[in-house]
């Protein structure tokens, strides 16, 4: 069953998901953006993903402008995948998802990965949603305004 495109959906989450595609793609992006892995073989080995699936996901991520291919050495055939600015901005999605996963799917101090500040080595604080004036917001504080005049709670 072929999935229909969400590229023109009125929902920004649907459009973003359409660009990413599926969970394999999100894991590939995580490896490139957060872990700095760019070699095909390294991504494949670490994820345990089939070559044809990884090739397909990388091609889509390049087509969407999330990743790009970069030559390893001048004149060589070897390439690595690097995040574009669009791809690098996905850290704003990946970090909260990582923190959520650590909270709900690992016992305390049992997660094999920790996100730290590169300059200090200190753990990164949990991501929070803030209003324009700096107040921390909860889900109950949010609502989505629909530009067609209707509004909806988050």
C-alpha positions in Angstrom: 0.0 0.0 0.0 1.6 3.2 -1.1 1.5 6.1 1.3 0.2 9.4 0.1 2.3 12.5 0.5 1.7 14.9 3.4 3.8 17.6 1.7 0.7 19.9 1.3 -1.0 19.0 4.5 -2.2 22.0 6.6 -0.4 20.6 9.7 3.3 21.5 10.2 3.8 18.2 12.1 2.5 16.2 9.0 4.8 18.2 6.7 7.8 17.6 8.9 7.0 13.9 9.2 6.6 13.7 5.4 10.1 15.1 5.0 11.6 12.6 7.5 9.5 9.6 6.3 9.8 6.9 8.9 11.6 5.8 12.1 14.6 4.5 10.2 15.1 7.9 8.6 14.9 9.6 12.0 17.5 7.2 13.4 19.8 7.9 10.4 19.4 11.7 11.0 20.2 11.1 14.7 23.4 9.3 13.8 24.5 12.1 11.4 23.3 15.2 13.4 23.9 14.1 17.1 26.5 11.4 16.8 28.5 12.9 13.9 28.4 9.6 11.9 28.5 10.2 8.2 29.9 7.1 6.6 27.4 4.8 5.0 29.1 1.7 6.5 29.3 3.2 10.0 25.6 4.1 10.0 24.7 0.7 8.6 26.8 -1.2 11.2 25.6 0.8 14.2 21.9 0.7 13.2 21.9 -2.8 11.8 19.9 -1.6 8.9 19.9 -3.3 5.5 21.9 -1.6 2.7 18.9 -1.1 0.4 16.8 0.5 3.2 19.7 2.8 4.3 20.3 3.8 0.7 16.7 4.6 0.2 16.4 6.6 3.4 19.6 8.5 2.7 18.5 9.3 -0.8 15.2 10.7 0.5 16.9 12.8 3.2 19.2 14.2 0.5 16.3 14.9 -1.8 14.5 16.7 1.1 17.6 18.9 1.8 18.1 17.5 5.2 21.4 15.8 4.4 24.0 16.2 1.7 26.8 14.2 0.3 30.3 15.5 0.8 33.5 14.2 -0.7 35.9 12.8 1.9 39.1 13.7 0.0 39.6 15.8 -3.1 39.5 13.5 -6.2 38.3 10.5 -4.2 35.1 8.5 -4.7 34.4 8.2 -1.0 31.6 10.4 0.4 30.1 11.1 3.8 26.7 12.4 4.6 26.5 15.7 6.5 23.6 17.6 7.8 22.5 20.8 6.0 21.3 23.8 8.0 17.8 22.3 7.7 19.1 19.0 9.0 21.1 20.5 11.8 18.0 22.3 13.1 16.5 18.9 13.7 18.5 18.8 16.9 15.6 20.8 18.3 13.4 17.8 17.7 15.9 15.1 18.4 17.1 16.3 21.9 13.6 16.4 23.4 12.8 13.0 21.8 16.0 11.6 23.3 15.2 13.0 26.7 11.6 11.7 26.6 12.9 8.2 25.6 15.4 8.3 28.5 12.7 9.2 30.9 10.1 6.7 29.9 12.0 3.7 28.5 15.1 3.4 30.7 15.6 2.9 34.4 17.5 5.7 36.1 21.2 5.7 35.1 20.6 2.8 32.8 20.6 4.7 29.5 23.8 4.0 27.4 23.8 7.6 26.1 24.0 11.0 27.8 23.8 14.4 26.1 26.4 16.8 27.5 27.5 20.3 26.8 30.6 20.0 24.6 32.4 22.9 26.4 31.8 21.9 30.0 31.0 18.2 29.9 27.9 18.9 32.0 24.6 17.1 31.4 22.1 19.1 29.3 19.0 20.2 31.2 15.7 18.9 30.1 14.2 20.8 27.2 11.2 23.0 28.2 8.7 25.0 26.2 8.6 28.7 27.1 6.4 31.6 26.2 7.8 34.7 24.4 8.2 36.3 27.8 10.3 33.4 29.2 7.7 31.6 31.3 7.9 27.8 31.3 4.7 26.3 29.8 2.9 23.0 30.2 0.6 21.3 27.8 -2.4 22.9 29.6 -1.0 26.3 28.8 -1.0 25.7 25.0 -3.5 26.0 22.3 -3.2 25.9 18.5 -4.7 28.8 16.6 -6.0 27.8 13.3 -5.6 30.5 10.6 -9.0 29.7 9.1 -10.6 31.3 12.2 -11.1 28.1 14.3 -8.9 27.3 17.2 -8.0 24.1 18.9 -6.3 23.1 22.1 -2.9 21.6 21.6 
